[in-house]
Every structure is written in C-alpha cells, then in structure tokens.
Amino acid sequence: MDRLALLQFAILLLAVPLQYFILTKWSLKDIEQTQAINKISNQINQFLHYLTPNTWFNWFISFVIEVPLGFNPLLHKRTWRRGVESPATEVYYMREKYGYFATSPNIRSPKSEFVKYRVGQVIRHKLYGYRAVIVGWDEIASAPDEWLDEHHQGHPEYRTQPNYSVLLDTRDRRAHKTYIPQEHIEVIQQTKIVNAQISDYFNLFDGAQYIMQPWLQEQYPHD
C-alpha cells in the first residue's frame, strides 16, 4: 500500500470518532447532526482532491509555466482555436512594436462616447461565461489582419466597435489574457478575479471594481 493510500485510510478512520462526537455532543437535532456530518465529509473530500496527481500537475502548468511565459498555444490548442475569444498570445510578441490588443502606450483622452466600459470593471463574457477584469481598450479593434480574419470571421462589426483586453479568471480559463469585442461584455459586481497578474495592473479591489496602478491610470485618465 503506497503512502497516499495509507493517508486516505487514516483520514477515513478519523471520520469514525468525529461522527461519534457529532452525534453525542454537537447537537440533539437530527438535521443539525446531518448538516455537520455532510460539512466534514465535503471538507475531507476536498482535502483528498488536493492530494491527487492531476491537481498538482494542473497547479504546475498554471503557476510555473503559464505565469512566467504567458499563455502557450502549444499547451492549449483547443482553447487557442476556440474563436473570437482566443487568448491573444501575440500581445507578448508585438505589443511594444505595434501596440496591438489595447497595449498602445497612447493616452486615451478624450474618451470616445462609444466606449461603454472602463478599465478595472469586472465582466462576464456573454457567450462563454468566463469572468475577467478589463485592463485596456481600443476604440476599434487593433490587432494583426490575420488575427482579425481568423477570430472575427463572419462578424465584420467586431472590427469597428471598441475591443477590450481582459485579464481572465483562471478558475474559468487557464489562459491569462484575451481580447474581446464590446458586445460580448456584461458587467458584474462583488466579484474578485483570480489571476496571478492582477497586481501588475491594480492596487486593490473596492468591492465593485479594481483600482488601477498609477501608470495605468495615466494611460486611461477618464476611466
């Protein structure tokens, strides 16, 4: 019997005296006893889940490979080819030279009336349901022609409306960034985003939205 199996067996044995304690000491009400047992059972199952090889492998990919290098299309070909919400890997190669994907250092002032949303707002993608926070925007799509041809195929209106660079919640998607048209965005509140790059863009979360770092506030003075 390997060490993991021994640990699991020990936890199961521990559950027996815990159940006895609950039944005799915790409460005299059956419903409260049942709720307590279910809660402990769920916590044990969650703990065992963290011990599985798959969990540790996913953690390694997410925090050791993807965070330093950005999204790697070779690791996630299916997501890379998903469509309009494809993670914009090109950002990591061409942002300084071309300013694609809302990475231009130009100050966004005055702000166009057609840009509905602002940097720091937490959003949900209307089609795919993932959560994200806006880290930049362009009045019209700013991306390589090949990227636009592939990801906005059949939707020429995406090119001429504001497009937003968003930092993804890694609980929903393993990629870190993407670039989406305005009509796919809906704002949500009281939601914090889980992403290792949050502190690169924001100081804190005030409960409704993220507060920009000074360098980002200078770039988007009206957001």
N, C-alpha and C positions, 0 to 999 in steps of 0.2 A: 504494500500500500504506500503510495507516494505521500509527500508532505501535505500537498493540497487536500488530498482525500482525508488525511488524518485531522487536519484543521476543520474541515467541514463536519466530520463526525463529532469532533469535540464541541462544536457550536450547537449541533443538534442535541447532544447530551445536556448541554447547558440550558436548552429550552425547556427541559422537563421540570427542574426546580423552579424556573421562572414562572411557568404555568401554574405550579402548585402555589407559589407565593401570591399570584394574582387571585386565584380562586379563594384563598383563605384570608388574605389581608387587604387586598386592593379595594374591593367593593362587594356589597351584598347583592347588587343588582346585576342580573344576567346580562343585560345589554351592555353595561359598562365593562364587565369582565370580557365579553366578546370583543368589544372595541379595543381594549388593551392588548388582548392576545393578537388580534389582527395587526395592530400597530407594530408590536415587537416582531411578528413574523415578517412583515414587509421590510423592516429595518435589517433583519438578518439576511433576507434575500438580496437586498440592495448591497449589503456588505460583501456577500459571496460573489455578486456580479462584478465588483471591482477587482476580484482576485483572478478572473478569467484571463487567459492569454489574449483573446480578442480585444478586451478593454485596454490592456496595456499596449498592445500594438497600435490601436487607434490613437491613444494618447501620444505615442512616439511619433506617428506620422503628423499629427496636428501641431504639436508644440516643438518638435525637434527639427522637422523638415520644412513644414509649410510656413511657420512664422519667420525663420530667417530668410527664406528664399522667395516667399510669396507663393501664390497658387501655381502648382505644377501640373500642366495639362497631361503630362505623361502618366501621372498617378491617377488622374480622374478623367479619363477620356469621355465617359458618358456625360458628365456634367459639362465638360468643355464643348461638346457638340449639342447641348440641350436647346440652344436657340437664342432668343433676344436677350435673355438674362445671363448670357455666358460671362463667366469671370474674365475681366479684362486684363489678361496677363501682359498684353502689350504695354500697359502702364509702366511696368517695371523696366522696359527697354527703351521707350520712346518719350517718356513724359518730359524730360528735360529738353530734348531737342525740338519736339513738336507741340507739347502742351496738350496732348490728346487726353480724353477721358476726364475732363474737368481738372487737369493738373497744370494749366497755364498759370504762371505767376501774376498775370494781369489783374489789377484790382477791379472787382465787379461793381463799378459805380459809374453812372446811376444804375439802379436795378430795374430791369425790364418789368413791366406790368404783367407780362405773360409768364414770368417765373412765379409759380404759386407757392413753392415750398422753400425752406431755408436750411442752411447748414445747422446741424445739431438736432433736427427733428427726427424722432424715431418713427419708422414707417413699416408697413407690411406690403409685400408685393401682391397685387390684386389677383394675379393669375397663379402664382406658385406658392403663395402663403408664407414665405420666409420673412423674418424680421431683419431690420437693418437700421443704420443711422446714416443720414446724409452727411458727406464730408466735402462735397463740392458740386457745382452745377455749371452747365453751359447753356446759353440762350437757345442755341440749336446744337444738334449732335456734332461733336468734334471727335472724330475717330478716323483711322485709315479707311480709304474707299473699299478695300477688300473686306474689312471687318463689317462695314455698314451693309455691303452687298450680301454678306452671309447671314448676319444676325437681324437685319431689318428687311429681309426678303419678303416681298408681298405687302409691306407696310411702309410706303414712302412717307407717310405722315409722321413717322417716328423721327425722321431726319430733320424736320423743320420745326419741331417743338422742343422745349427745354429737355435736356437729358441730365441725369444726376449720377454722380459717383457715390456709391454707398458702401459702408463697411458692414459686412454680413454678421449676423449672429451665428457663431459656429456650432450652436446646438441644432440649427436648422440646415446649414450648409457648411461643408468642410472648406470651401473656398473662403477667402478673406475679403475680396472686393468684387464689385460688378458695376455695370453702367446701364442704367435703365431709362426709358422714356417717361415723361411726366404722367401720362395717362394710366400707367401701371401702379401708381403710388396712392396709398391711403395712409393718413397719419394716425398713429396710435399713441396713447399716453400711459403713464405709470408702468413703463416697460423699460428695463435696463438691458443693454445689449452685451452679450458675452463675446469678447474678441480681444486677443492679446495686444492689438494695435490701438485700442481706444485712447490710451494716454498719449499717443503721438499727436492726436488731434484735439482732445478735450481735457479740461481741468477737472470737471465734476459733472454729476447728474443732479438736477434740481427737482426731480420728480416728474417733470413734464418733458424736458429736453436736455441735451448736453450743452455745456458751456464751453465755447471754443478757446483753444490756446491763443495767446496774443498774436502769433504770426498768422494764424488762420483768420482771426477777427479782422486783421488789417486787410486781408485779401477780400473778405466779404463784409464790408463795414455796415451794410444795411440789413444783414440777417440777424 
